Amino acid sequence: MSLTIFHNPRCSKSRQTLALLEENGHTPEIVEYLKTPPSKEQLKEILTALGMSPRELMRKGEAEYKDNNLGDESLSEEELIDAMVKFPKLIERPIVISNGKVKIGRPPEGVLEIV
């Protein structure tokens, strides 16, 4: 089974999600996405699997969101995805991928549905 978590060790929800996976006997590949951001193609795949728009996956409270005027409704999905690649801090976390299924760990227990 393939299991990956896009993880930020400084985020409590991300730490809780990782701990929950491990407590349930899973050993995910850990990708610290702030150090190793997903590619544009990976983000598109994640968005498709989640059934979300790029804006729905963005952390709108981050300074990068405001500083780059990403709330502008005229921005295309491509432009928003490019912003998430450039500023990975904007990506909602944690994201768990298990055999082609994707879930955001908010709440952490939700990821158990796909593993």
PDB file as gemmi writes it, atoms N, CA and C in Angstrom:
CRYST1    1.000    1.000    1.000  90.00  90.00  90.00 P 1                      
ATOM      1  N   MET A   1       0.843  -1.189   0.000  1.00  0.00           N  
ATOM      2  CA  MET A   1       0.000   0.000   0.000  1.00  0.00           C  
ATOM      3  C   MET A   1       0.880   1.241   0.000  1.00  0.00           C  
ATOM      4  N   SER A   2       0.537   2.175  -0.840  1.00  0.00           N  
ATOM      5  CA  SER A   2       1.235   3.445  -0.912  1.00  0.00           C  
ATOM      6  C   SER A   2       0.533   4.434   0.016  1.00  0.00           C  
ATOM      7  N   LEU A   3       1.303   5.075   0.899  1.00  0.00           N  
ATOM      8  CA  LEU A   3       0.729   6.025   1.849  1.00  0.00           C  
ATOM      9  C   LEU A   3       1.701   7.180   2.039  1.00  0.00           C  
ATOM     10  N   THR A   4       1.227   8.382   1.761  1.00  0.00           N  
ATOM     11  CA  THR A   4       2.057   9.579   1.856  1.00  0.00           C  
ATOM     12  C   THR A   4       1.315  10.645   2.641  1.00  0.00           C  
ATOM     13  N   ILE A   5       2.057  11.383   3.457  1.00  0.00           N  
ATOM     14  CA  ILE A   5       1.487  12.540   4.146  1.00  0.00           C  
ATOM     15  C   ILE A   5       2.316  13.768   3.799  1.00  0.00           C  
ATOM     16  N   PHE A   6       1.637  14.801   3.310  1.00  0.00           N  
ATOM     17  CA  PHE A   6       2.272  16.102   3.131  1.00  0.00           C  
ATOM     18  C   PHE A   6       2.160  16.783   4.489  1.00  0.00           C  
ATOM     19  N   HIS A   7       3.294  16.905   5.148  1.00  0.00           N  
ATOM     20  CA  HIS A   7       3.367  17.176   6.581  1.00  0.00           C  
ATOM     21  C   HIS A   7       4.127  18.460   6.877  1.00  0.00           C  
ATOM     22  N   ASN A   8       3.643  19.165   7.883  1.00  0.00           N  
ATOM     23  CA  ASN A   8       4.369  20.303   8.445  1.00  0.00           C  
ATOM     24  C   ASN A   8       4.531  20.002   9.931  1.00  0.00           C  
ATOM     25  N   PRO A   9       5.746  19.672  10.374  1.00  0.00           N  
ATOM     26  CA  PRO A   9       5.944  19.288  11.768  1.00  0.00           C  
ATOM     27  C   PRO A   9       5.596  20.391  12.773  1.00  0.00           C  
ATOM     28  N   ARG A  10       5.475  21.625  12.327  1.00  0.00           N  
ATOM     29  CA  ARG A  10       5.130  22.719  13.242  1.00  0.00           C  
ATOM     30  C   ARG A  10       3.625  22.883  13.410  1.00  0.00           C  
ATOM     31  N   CYS A  11       2.842  22.125  12.632  1.00  0.00           N  
ATOM     32  CA  CYS A  11       1.380  22.228  12.668  1.00  0.00           C  
ATOM     33  C   CYS A  11       0.799  21.138  13.565  1.00  0.00           C  
ATOM     34  N   SER A  12      -0.014  21.521  14.530  1.00  0.00           N  
ATOM     35  CA  SER A  12      -0.565  20.543  15.472  1.00  0.00           C  
ATOM     36  C   SER A  12      -1.471  19.534  14.772  1.00  0.00           C  
ATOM     37  N   LYS A  13      -2.296  19.958  13.823  1.00  0.00           N  
ATOM     38  CA  LYS A  13      -3.177  19.022  13.110  1.00  0.00           C  
ATOM     39  C   LYS A  13      -2.347  18.030  12.290  1.00  0.00           C  
ATOM     40  N   SER A  14      -1.269  18.502  11.716  1.00  0.00           N  
ATOM     41  CA  SER A  14      -0.402  17.629  10.940  1.00  0.00           C  
ATOM     42  C   SER A  14       0.263  16.598  11.860  1.00  0.00           C  
ATOM     43  N   ARG A  15       0.751  17.045  13.001  1.00  0.00           N  
ATOM     44  CA  ARG A  15       1.359  16.108  13.969  1.00  0.00           C  
ATOM     45  C   ARG A  15       0.326  15.108  14.472  1.00  0.00           C  
ATOM     46  N   GLN A  16      -0.889  15.569  14.748  1.00  0.00           N  
ATOM     47  CA  GLN A  16      -1.952  14.672  15.227  1.00  0.00           C  
ATOM     48  C   GLN A  16      -2.306  13.630  14.164  1.00  0.00           C  
ATOM     49  N   THR A  17      -2.370  14.062  12.913  1.00  0.00           N  
ATOM     50  CA  THR A  17      -2.714  13.145  11.831  1.00  0.00           C  
ATOM     51  C   THR A  17      -1.627  12.083  11.656  1.00  0.00           C  
ATOM     52  N   LEU A  18      -0.371  12.501  11.679  1.00  0.00           N  
ATOM     53  CA  LEU A  18       0.731  11.552  11.559  1.00  0.00           C  
ATOM     54  C   LEU A  18       0.710  10.555  12.722  1.00  0.00           C  
ATOM     55  N   ALA A  19       0.507  11.048  13.924  1.00  0.00           N  
ATOM     56  CA  ALA A  19       0.454  10.166  15.099  1.00  0.00           C  
ATOM     57  C   ALA A  19      -0.697   9.176  14.982  1.00  0.00           C  
ATOM     58  N   LEU A  20      -1.844   9.637  14.514  1.00  0.00           N  
ATOM     59  CA  LEU A  20      -3.012   8.763  14.355  1.00  0.00           C  
ATOM     60  C   LEU A  20      -2.730   7.652  13.342  1.00  0.00           C  
ATOM     61  N   LEU A  21      -2.099   8.007  12.233  1.00  0.00           N  
ATOM     62  CA  LEU A  21      -1.742   6.991  11.242  1.00  0.00           C  
ATOM     63  C   LEU A  21      -0.810   5.953  11.855  1.00  0.00           C  
ATOM     64  N   GLU A  22       0.212   6.430  12.564  1.00  0.00           N  
ATOM     65  CA  GLU A  22       1.182   5.518  13.177  1.00  0.00           C  
ATOM     66  C   GLU A  22       0.539   4.655  14.258  1.00  0.00           C  
ATOM     67  N   GLU A  23      -0.352   5.241  15.047  1.00  0.00           N  
ATOM     68  CA  GLU A  23      -1.051   4.476  16.097  1.00  0.00           C  
ATOM     69  C   GLU A  23      -1.917   3.364  15.502  1.00  0.00           C  
ATOM     70  N   ASN A  24      -2.339   3.558  14.252  1.00  0.00           N  
ATOM     71  CA  ASN A  24      -3.170   2.564  13.584  1.00  0.00           C  
ATOM     72  C   ASN A  24      -2.345   1.623  12.700  1.00  0.00           C  
ATOM     73  N   GLY A  25      -1.039   1.604  12.943  1.00  0.00           N  
ATOM     74  CA  GLY A  25      -0.169   0.645  12.267  1.00  0.00           C  
ATOM     75  C   GLY A  25       0.306   1.029  10.885  1.00  0.00           C  
ATOM     76  N   HIS A  26       0.174   2.290  10.521  1.00  0.00           N  
ATOM     77  CA  HIS A  26       0.591   2.744   9.193  1.00  0.00           C  
ATOM     78  C   HIS A  26       1.901   3.518   9.295  1.00  0.00           C  
ATOM     79  N   THR A  27       2.753   3.313   8.312  1.00  0.00           N  
ATOM     80  CA  THR A  27       4.023   4.024   8.248  1.00  0.00           C  
ATOM     81  C   THR A  27       4.062   4.805   6.939  1.00  0.00           C  
ATOM     82  N   PRO A  28       3.566   6.028   6.959  1.00  0.00           N  
ATOM     83  CA  PRO A  28       3.516   6.794   5.713  1.00  0.00           C  
ATOM     84  C   PRO A  28       4.881   7.343   5.314  1.00  0.00           C  
ATOM     85  N   GLU A  29       5.010   7.583   4.019  1.00  0.00           N  
ATOM     86  CA  GLU A  29       6.140   8.368   3.543  1.00  0.00           C  
ATOM     87  C   GLU A  29       5.831   9.804   3.965  1.00  0.00           C  
ATOM     88  N   ILE A  30       6.773  10.439   4.632  1.00  0.00           N  
ATOM     89  CA  ILE A  30       6.548  11.801   5.119  1.00  0.00           C  
ATOM     90  C   ILE A  30       7.226  12.787   4.176  1.00  0.00           C  
ATOM     91  N   VAL A  31       6.423  13.681   3.620  1.00  0.00           N  
ATOM     92  CA  VAL A  31       6.945  14.734   2.754  1.00  0.00           C  
ATOM     93  C   VAL A  31       6.747  16.053   3.484  1.00  0.00           C  
ATOM     94  N   GLU A  32       7.852  16.644   3.911  1.00  0.00           N  
ATOM     95  CA  GLU A  32       7.755  17.971   4.533  1.00  0.00           C  
ATOM     96  C   GLU A  32       7.608  18.968   3.385  1.00  0.00           C  
ATOM     97  N   TYR A  33       6.362  19.288   3.083  1.00  0.00           N  
ATOM     98  CA  TYR A  33       6.059  20.016   1.854  1.00  0.00           C  
ATOM     99  C   TYR A  33       6.579  21.444   1.837  1.00  0.00           C  
ATOM    100  N   LEU A  34       6.947  21.999   2.993  1.00  0.00           N  
ATOM    101  CA  LEU A  34       7.550  23.331   2.972  1.00  0.00           C  
ATOM    102  C   LEU A  34       8.982  23.254   2.443  1.00  0.00           C  
ATOM    103  N   LYS A  35       9.636  22.107   2.657  1.00  0.00           N  
ATOM    104  CA  LYS A  35      10.994  21.885   2.149  1.00  0.00           C  
ATOM    105  C   LYS A  35      10.964  21.285   0.748  1.00  0.00           C  
ATOM    106  N   THR A  36       9.992  20.412   0.504  1.00  0.00           N  
ATOM    107  CA  THR A  36       9.850  19.735  -0.786  1.00  0.00           C  
ATOM    108  C   THR A  36       8.411  19.900  -1.254  1.00  0.00           C  
ATOM    109  N   PRO A  37       8.109  21.041  -1.862  1.00  0.00           N  
ATOM    110  CA  PRO A  37       6.725  21.298  -2.267  1.00  0.00           C  
ATOM    111  C   PRO A  37       6.273  20.359  -3.382  1.00  0.00           C  
ATOM    112  N   PRO A  38       4.968  20.083  -3.428  1.00  0.00           N  
ATOM    113  CA  PRO A  38       4.462  19.287  -4.543  1.00  0.00           C  
ATOM    114  C   PRO A  38       4.608  20.077  -5.839  1.00  0.00           C  
ATOM    115  N   SER A  39       4.746  19.340  -6.932  1.00  0.00           N  
ATOM    116  CA  SER A  39       4.816  19.980  -8.245  1.00  0.00           C  
ATOM    117  C   SER A  39       3.434  20.480  -8.634  1.00  0.00           C  
ATOM    118  N   LYS A  40       3.406  21.259  -9.681  1.00  0.00           N  
ATOM    119  CA  LYS A  40       2.140  21.757 -10.210  1.00  0.00           C  
ATOM    120  C   LYS A  40       1.253  20.577 -10.605  1.00  0.00           C  
ATOM    121  N   GLU A  41       1.849  19.547 -11.230  1.00  0.00           N  
ATOM    122  CA  GLU A  41       1.098  18.373 -11.648  1.00  0.00           C  
ATOM    123  C   GLU A  41       0.542  17.625 -10.437  1.00  0.00           C  
ATOM    124  N   GLN A  42       1.365  17.472  -9.396  1.00  0.00           N  
ATOM    125  CA  GLN A  42       0.893  16.796  -8.181  1.00  0.00           C  
ATOM    126  C   GLN A  42      -0.272  17.555  -7.564  1.00  0.00           C  
ATOM    127  N   LEU A  43      -0.163  18.875  -7.504  1.00  0.00           N  
ATOM    128  CA  LEU A  43      -1.245  19.680  -6.938  1.00  0.00           C  
ATOM    129  C   LEU A  43      -2.529  19.510  -7.733  1.00  0.00           C  
ATOM    130  N   LYS A  44      -2.415  19.476  -9.042  1.00  0.00           N  
ATOM    131  CA  LYS A  44      -3.601  19.283  -9.876  1.00  0.00           C  
ATOM    132  C   LYS A  44      -4.240  17.926  -9.594  1.00  0.00           C  
ATOM    133  N   GLU A  45      -3.419  16.888  -9.441  1.00  0.00           N  
ATOM    134  CA  GLU A  45      -3.932  15.552  -9.128  1.00  0.00           C  
ATOM    135  C   GLU A  45      -4.615  15.538  -7.767  1.00  0.00           C  
ATOM    136  N   ILE A  46      -4.003  16.202  -6.796  1.00  0.00           N  
ATOM    137  CA  ILE A  46      -4.577  16.278  -5.442  1.00  0.00           C  
ATOM    138  C   ILE A  46      -5.924  17.000  -5.487  1.00  0.00           C  
ATOM    139  N   LEU A  47      -5.976  18.116  -6.186  1.00  0.00           N  
ATOM    140  CA  LEU A  47      -7.217  18.888  -6.286  1.00  0.00           C  
ATOM    141  C   LEU A  47      -8.324  18.077  -6.955  1.00  0.00           C  
ATOM    142  N   THR A  48      -7.963  17.361  -8.012  1.00  0.00           N  
ATOM    143  CA  THR A  48      -8.949  16.527  -8.707  1.00  0.00           C  
ATOM    144  C   THR A  48      -9.471  15.443  -7.770  1.00  0.00           C  
ATOM    145  N   ALA A  49      -8.564  14.777  -7.069  1.00  0.00           N  
ATOM    146  CA  ALA A  49      -8.969  13.699  -6.150  1.00  0.00           C  
ATOM    147  C   ALA A  49      -9.836  14.224  -5.013  1.00  0.00           C  
ATOM    148  N   LEU A  50      -9.553  15.434  -4.560  1.00  0.00           N  
ATOM    149  CA  LEU A  50     -10.342  16.034  -3.477  1.00  0.00           C  
ATOM    150  C   LEU A  50     -11.652  16.637  -3.982  1.00  0.00           C  
ATOM    151  N   GLY A  51     -11.731  16.887  -5.290  1.00  0.00           N  
ATOM    152  CA  GLY A  51     -12.905  17.557  -5.840  1.00  0.00           C  
ATOM    153  C   GLY A  51     -12.986  19.004  -5.382  1.00  0.00           C  
ATOM    154  N   MET A  52     -11.811  19.624  -5.253  1.00  0.00           N  
ATOM    155  CA  MET A  52     -11.743  21.001  -4.749  1.00  0.00           C  
ATOM    156  C   MET A  52     -11.148  21.924  -5.803  1.00  0.00           C  
ATOM    157  N   SER A  53     -11.470  23.197  -5.668  1.00  0.00           N  
ATOM    158  CA  SER A  53     -10.819  24.216  -6.487  1.00  0.00           C  
ATOM    159  C   SER A  53      -9.528  24.621  -5.771  1.00  0.00           C  
ATOM    160  N   PRO A  54      -8.588  25.226  -6.498  1.00  0.00           N  
ATOM    161  CA  PRO A  54      -7.356  25.666  -5.845  1.00  0.00           C  
ATOM    162  C   PRO A  54      -7.621  26.597  -4.658  1.00  0.00           C  
ATOM    163  N   ARG A  55      -8.557  27.501  -4.805  1.00  0.00           N  
ATOM    164  CA  ARG A  55      -8.826  28.454  -3.717  1.00  0.00           C  
ATOM    165  C   ARG A  55      -9.316  27.743  -2.453  1.00  0.00           C  
ATOM    166  N   GLU A  56     -10.064  26.642  -2.632  1.00  0.00           N  
ATOM    167  CA  GLU A  56     -10.564  25.896  -1.480  1.00  0.00           C  
ATOM    168  C   GLU A  56      -9.445  25.211  -0.703  1.00  0.00           C  
ATOM    169  N   LEU A  57      -8.324  24.945  -1.375  1.00  0.00           N  
ATOM    170  CA  LEU A  57      -7.196  24.270  -0.729  1.00  0.00           C  
ATOM    171  C   LEU A  57      -6.199  25.269  -0.142  1.00  0.00           C  
ATOM    172  N   MET A  58      -6.479  26.550  -0.298  1.00  0.00           N  
ATOM    173  CA  MET A  58      -5.533  27.576   0.157  1.00  0.00           C  
ATOM    174  C   MET A  58      -5.833  28.043   1.576  1.00  0.00           C  
ATOM    175  N   ARG A  59      -4.756  28.305   2.286  1.00  0.00           N  
ATOM    176  CA  ARG A  59      -4.844  28.881   3.626  1.00  0.00           C  
ATOM    177  C   ARG A  59      -4.915  30.404   3.462  1.00  0.00           C  
ATOM    178  N   LYS A  60      -6.121  30.914   3.569  1.00  0.00           N  
ATOM    179  CA  LYS A  60      -6.356  32.326   3.260  1.00  0.00           C  
ATOM    180  C   LYS A  60      -5.858  33.287   4.342  1.00  0.00           C  
ATOM    181  N   GLY A  61      -5.526  32.766   5.512  1.00  0.00           N  
ATOM    182  CA  GLY A  61      -5.039  33.629   6.587  1.00  0.00           C  
ATOM    183  C   GLY A  61      -3.545  33.904   6.527  1.00  0.00           C  
ATOM    184  N   GLU A  62      -2.849  33.247   5.609  1.00  0.00           N  
ATOM    185  CA  GLU A  62      -1.400  33.428   5.516  1.00  0.00           C  
ATOM    186  C   GLU A  62      -1.059  34.768   4.870  1.00  0.00           C  
ATOM    187  N   ALA A  63       0.057  35.350   5.311  1.00  0.00           N  
ATOM    188  CA  ALA A  63       0.503  36.642   4.777  1.00  0.00           C  
ATOM    189  C   ALA A  63       0.711  36.571   3.266  1.00  0.00           C  
ATOM    190  N   GLU A  64       1.211  35.435   2.769  1.00  0.00           N  
ATOM    191  CA  GLU A  64       1.464  35.284   1.334  1.00  0.00           C  
ATOM    192  C   GLU A  64       0.168  35.414   0.523  1.00  0.00           C  
ATOM    193  N   TYR A  65      -0.941  34.999   1.108  1.00  0.00           N  
ATOM    194  CA  TYR A  65      -2.237  35.106   0.431  1.00  0.00           C  
ATOM    195  C   TYR A  65      -2.595  36.581   0.260  1.00  0.00           C  
ATOM    196  N   LYS A  66      -2.471  37.321   1.343  1.00  0.00           N  
ATOM    197  CA  LYS A  66      -2.831  38.746   1.302  1.00  0.00           C  
ATOM    198  C   LYS A  66      -1.807  39.552   0.503  1.00  0.00           C  
ATOM    199  N   ASP A  67      -0.519  39.290   0.761  1.00  0.00           N  
ATOM    200  CA  ASP A  67       0.547  40.073   0.121  1.00  0.00           C  
ATOM    201  C   ASP A  67       0.568  39.924  -1.399  1.00  0.00           C  
ATOM    202  N   ASN A  68       0.067  38.801  -1.898  1.00  0.00           N  
ATOM    203  CA  ASN A  68       0.079  38.556  -3.342  1.00  0.00           C  
ATOM    204  C   ASN A  68      -1.302  38.713  -3.978  1.00  0.00           C  
ATOM    205  N   ASN A  69      -2.221  39.322  -3.225  1.00  0.00           N  
ATOM    206  CA  ASN A  69      -3.565  39.632  -3.719  1.00  0.00           C  
ATOM    207  C   ASN A  69      -4.258  38.396  -4.285  1.00  0.00           C  
ATOM    208  N   LEU A  70      -4.094  37.253  -3.587  1.00  0.00           N  
ATOM    209  CA  LEU A  70      -4.658  36.003  -4.093  1.00  0.00           C  
ATOM    210  C   LEU A  70      -6.167  35.894  -3.868  1.00  0.00           C  
ATOM    211  N   GLY A  71      -6.741  36.840  -3.159  1.00  0.00           N  
ATOM    212  CA  GLY A  71      -8.185  36.894  -2.995  1.00  0.00           C  
ATOM    213  C   GLY A  71      -8.884  37.469  -4.224  1.00  0.00           C  
ATOM    214  N   ASP A  72      -8.096  37.971  -5.161  1.00  0.00           N  
ATOM    215  CA  ASP A  72      -8.620  38.544  -6.396  1.00  0.00           C  
ATOM    216  C   ASP A  72      -9.369  37.464  -7.175  1.00  0.00           C  
ATOM    217  N   GLU A  73     -10.670  37.627  -7.320  1.00  0.00           N  
ATOM    218  CA  GLU A  73     -11.506  36.617  -7.974  1.00  0.00           C  
ATOM    219  C   GLU A  73     -11.211  36.463  -9.470  1.00  0.00           C  
ATOM    220  N   SER A  74     -10.474  37.415 -10.049  1.00  0.00           N  
ATOM    221  CA  SER A  74     -10.174  37.309 -11.482  1.00  0.00           C  
ATOM    222  C   SER A  74      -8.985  36.385 -11.755  1.00  0.00           C  
ATOM    223  N   LEU A  75      -8.292  35.951 -10.723  1.00  0.00           N  
ATOM    224  CA  LEU A  75      -7.157  35.049 -10.926  1.00  0.00           C  
ATOM    225  C   LEU A  75      -7.645  33.683 -11.392  1.00  0.00           C  
ATOM    226  N   SER A  76      -6.919  33.110 -12.334  1.00  0.00           N  
ATOM    227  CA  SER A  76      -7.300  31.799 -12.864  1.00  0.00           C  
ATOM    228  C   SER A  76      -6.863  30.691 -11.907  1.00  0.00           C  
ATOM    229  N   GLU A  77      -7.404  29.496 -12.129  1.00  0.00           N  
ATOM    230  CA  GLU A  77      -6.992  28.353 -11.316  1.00  0.00           C  
ATOM    231  C   GLU A  77      -5.506  28.095 -11.502  1.00  0.00           C  
ATOM    232  N   GLU A  78      -5.002  28.249 -12.718  1.00  0.00           N  
ATOM    233  CA  GLU A  78      -3.574  28.062 -12.997  1.00  0.00           C  
ATOM    234  C   GLU A  78      -2.733  29.025 -12.163  1.00  0.00           C  
ATOM    235  N   GLU A  79      -3.160  30.278 -12.093  1.00  0.00           N  
ATOM    236  CA  GLU A  79      -2.416  31.276 -11.318  1.00  0.00           C  
ATOM    237  C   GLU A  79      -2.420  30.929  -9.829  1.00  0.00           C  
ATOM    238  N   LEU A  80      -3.543  30.424  -9.330  1.00  0.00           N  
ATOM    239  CA  LEU A  80      -3.615  30.040  -7.919  1.00  0.00           C  
ATOM    240  C   LEU A  80      -2.736  28.819  -7.637  1.00  0.00           C  
ATOM    241  N   ILE A  81      -2.734  27.861  -8.542  1.00  0.00           N  
ATOM    242  CA  ILE A  81      -1.869  26.683  -8.376  1.00  0.00           C  
ATOM    243  C   ILE A  81      -0.405  27.116  -8.419  1.00  0.00           C  
ATOM    244  N   ASP A  82      -0.059  27.992  -9.345  1.00  0.00           N  
ATOM    245  CA  ASP A  82       1.310  28.509  -9.413  1.00  0.00           C  
ATOM    246  C   ASP A  82       1.713  29.166  -8.095  1.00  0.00           C  
ATOM    247  N   ALA A  83       0.785  29.893  -7.488  1.00  0.00           N  
ATOM    248  CA  ALA A  83       1.068  30.552  -6.202  1.00  0.00           C  
ATOM    249  C   ALA A  83       1.329  29.519  -5.106  1.00  0.00           C  
ATOM    250  N   MET A  84       0.570  28.411  -5.113  1.00  0.00           N  
ATOM    251  CA  MET A  84       0.779  27.375  -4.094  1.00  0.00           C  
ATOM    252  C   MET A  84       2.118  26.666  -4.290  1.00  0.00           C  
ATOM    253  N   VAL A  85       2.541  26.526  -5.549  1.00  0.00           N  
ATOM    254  CA  VAL A  85       3.857  25.931  -5.810  1.00  0.00           C  
ATOM    255  C   VAL A  85       4.945  26.884  -5.325  1.00  0.00           C  
ATOM    256  N   LYS A  86       4.773  28.161  -5.598  1.00  0.00           N  
ATOM    257  CA  LYS A  86       5.771  29.163  -5.207  1.00  0.00           C  
ATOM    258  C   LYS A  86       5.789  29.383  -3.697  1.00  0.00           C  
ATOM    259  N   PHE A  87       4.606  29.366  -3.074  1.00  0.00           N  
ATOM    260  CA  PHE A  87       4.470  29.592  -1.636  1.00  0.00           C  
ATOM    261  C   PHE A  87       3.743  28.392  -1.016  1.00  0.00           C  
ATOM    262  N   PRO A  88       4.436  27.270  -0.793  1.00  0.00           N  
ATOM    263  CA  PRO A  88       3.759  26.066  -0.298  1.00  0.00           C  
ATOM    264  C   PRO A  88       3.079  26.241   1.057  1.00  0.00           C  
ATOM    265  N   LYS A  89       3.442  27.279   1.776  1.00  0.00           N  
ATOM    266  CA  LYS A  89       2.784  27.566   3.059  1.00  0.00           C  
ATOM    267  C   LYS A  89       1.285  27.795   2.869  1.00  0.00           C  
ATOM    268  N   LEU A  90       0.881  28.144   1.651  1.00  0.00           N  
ATOM    269  CA  LEU A  90      -0.527  28.406   1.349  1.00  0.00           C  
ATOM    270  C   LEU A  90      -1.366  27.137   1.266  1.00  0.00           C  
ATOM    271  N   ILE A  91      -0.711  25.973   1.137  1.00  0.00           N  
ATOM    272  CA  ILE A  91      -1.445  24.716   0.955  1.00  0.00           C  
ATOM    273  C   ILE A  91      -1.993  24.241   2.300  1.00  0.00           C  
ATOM    274  N   GLU A  92      -3.290  23.956   2.323  1.00  0.00           N  
ATOM    275  CA  GLU A  92      -3.913  23.415   3.533  1.00  0.00           C  
ATOM    276  C   GLU A  92      -3.222  22.104   3.891  1.00  0.00           C  
ATOM    277  N   ARG A  93      -3.109  21.839   5.167  1.00  0.00           N  
ATOM    278  CA  ARG A  93      -2.401  20.659   5.634  1.00  0.00           C  
ATOM    279  C   ARG A  93      -3.129  19.989   6.766  1.00  0.00           C  
ATOM    280  N   PRO A  94      -2.778  18.765   7.027  1.00  0.00           N  
ATOM    281  CA  PRO A  94      -1.958  17.855   6.241  1.00  0.00           C  
ATOM    282  C   PRO A  94      -2.796  17.201   5.155  1.00  0.00           C  
ATOM    283  N   ILE A  95      -2.125  16.761   4.106  1.00  0.00           N  
ATOM    284  CA  ILE A  95      -2.783  16.026   3.030  1.00  0.00           C  
ATOM    285  C   ILE A  95      -2.253  14.605   3.068  1.00  0.00           C  
ATOM    286  N   VAL A  96      -3.165  13.638   3.081  1.00  0.00           N  
ATOM    287  CA  VAL A  96      -2.783  12.231   3.085  1.00  0.00           C  
ATOM    288  C   VAL A  96      -3.250  11.610   1.767  1.00  0.00           C  
ATOM    289  N   ILE A  97      -2.330  10.866   1.133  1.00  0.00           N  
ATOM    290  CA  ILE A  97      -2.628  10.183  -0.124  1.00  0.00           C  
ATOM    291  C   ILE A  97      -2.416   8.697   0.114  1.00  0.00           C  
ATOM    292  N   SER A  98      -3.446   7.921  -0.174  1.00  0.00           N  
ATOM    293  CA  SER A  98      -3.382   6.476   0.012  1.00  0.00           C  
ATOM    294  C   SER A  98      -3.991   5.787  -1.199  1.00  0.00           C  
ATOM    295  N   ASN A  99      -3.133   5.141  -1.987  1.00  0.00           N  
ATOM    296  CA  ASN A  99      -3.600   4.393  -3.162  1.00  0.00           C  
ATOM    297  C   ASN A  99      -4.547   5.198  -4.045  1.00  0.00           C  
ATOM    298  N   GLY A 100      -4.151   6.407  -4.366  1.00  0.00           N  
ATOM    299  CA  GLY A 100      -4.936   7.234  -5.271  1.00  0.00           C  
ATOM    300  C   GLY A 100      -6.060   8.019  -4.613  1.00  0.00           C  
ATOM    301  N   LYS A 101      -6.331   7.758  -3.349  1.00  0.00           N  
ATOM    302  CA  LYS A 101      -7.361   8.515  -2.623  1.00  0.00           C  
ATOM    303  C   LYS A 101      -6.660   9.599  -1.809  1.00  0.00           C  
ATOM    304  N   VAL A 102      -7.331  10.728  -1.660  1.00  0.00           N  
ATOM    305  CA  VAL A 102      -6.728  11.870  -0.977  1.00  0.00           C  
ATOM    306  C   VAL A 102      -7.697  12.411   0.060  1.00  0.00           C  
ATOM    307  N   LYS A 103      -7.150  12.799   1.193  1.00  0.00           N  
ATOM    308  CA  LYS A 103      -7.974  13.370   2.272  1.00  0.00           C  
ATOM    309  C   LYS A 103      -7.136  14.405   3.014  1.00  0.00           C  
ATOM    310  N   ILE A 104      -7.784  15.475   3.418  1.00  0.00           N  
ATOM    311  CA  ILE A 104      -7.138  16.475   4.275  1.00  0.00           C  
ATOM    312  C   ILE A 104      -7.400  16.066   5.717  1.00  0.00           C  
ATOM    313  N   GLY A 105      -6.372  16.121   6.544  1.00  0.00           N  
ATOM    314  CA  GLY A 105      -6.489  15.696   7.939  1.00  0.00           C  
ATOM    315  C   GLY A 105      -7.107  16.760   8.837  1.00  0.00           C  
ATOM    316  N   ARG A 106      -8.281  17.220   8.470  1.00  0.00           N  
ATOM    317  CA  ARG A 106      -9.028  18.186   9.279  1.00  0.00           C  
ATOM    318  C   ARG A 106     -10.484  17.741   9.293  1.00  0.00           C  
ATOM    319  N   PRO A 107     -10.907  17.011  10.302  1.00  0.00           N  
ATOM    320  CA  PRO A 107     -10.151  16.564  11.484  1.00  0.00           C  
ATOM    321  C   PRO A 107      -9.242  15.390  11.136  1.00  0.00           C  
ATOM    322  N   PRO A 108      -8.231  15.157  11.967  1.00  0.00           N  
ATOM    323  CA  PRO A 108      -7.279  14.085  11.696  1.00  0.00           C  
ATOM    324  C   PRO A 108      -7.922  12.724  11.462  1.00  0.00           C  
ATOM    325  N   GLU A 109      -8.974  12.415  12.170  1.00  0.00           N  
ATOM    326  CA  GLU A 109      -9.619  11.100  12.069  1.00  0.00           C  
ATOM    327  C   GLU A 109     -10.147  10.804  10.669  1.00  0.00           C  
ATOM    328  N   GLY A 110     -10.413  11.833   9.901  1.00  0.00           N  
ATOM    329  CA  GLY A 110     -10.949  11.660   8.553  1.00  0.00           C  
ATOM    330  C   GLY A 110     -10.039  10.875   7.634  1.00  0.00           C  
ATOM    331  N   VAL A 111      -8.732  10.921   7.887  1.00  0.00           N  
ATOM    332  CA  VAL A 111      -7.805  10.230   6.989  1.00  0.00           C  
ATOM    333  C   VAL A 111      -7.922   8.708   7.130  1.00  0.00           C  
ATOM    334  N   LEU A 112      -8.462   8.244   8.224  1.00  0.00           N  
ATOM    335  CA  LEU A 112      -8.596   6.796   8.419  1.00  0.00           C  
ATOM    336  C   LEU A 112      -9.578   6.183   7.431  1.00  0.00           C  
ATOM    337  N   GLU A 113     -10.426   7.029   6.819  1.00  0.00           N  
ATOM    338  CA  GLU A 113     -11.387   6.545   5.819  1.00  0.00           C  
ATOM    339  C   GLU A 113     -10.703   6.038   4.552  1.00  0.00           C  
ATOM    340  N   ILE A 114      -9.482   6.486   4.293  1.00  0.00           N  
ATOM    341  CA  ILE A 114      -8.830   6.131   3.020  1.00  0.00           C  
ATOM    342  C   ILE A 114      -7.660   5.173   3.184  1.00  0.00           C  
ATOM    343  N   VAL A 115      -7.276   4.841   4.406  1.00  0.00           N  
ATOM    344  CA  VAL A 115      -6.125   3.928   4.586  1.00  0.00           C  
ATOM    345  C   VAL A 115      -6.580   2.508   4.830  1.00  0.00           C  
TER     346      VAL A 115                                                      
END                                                                             
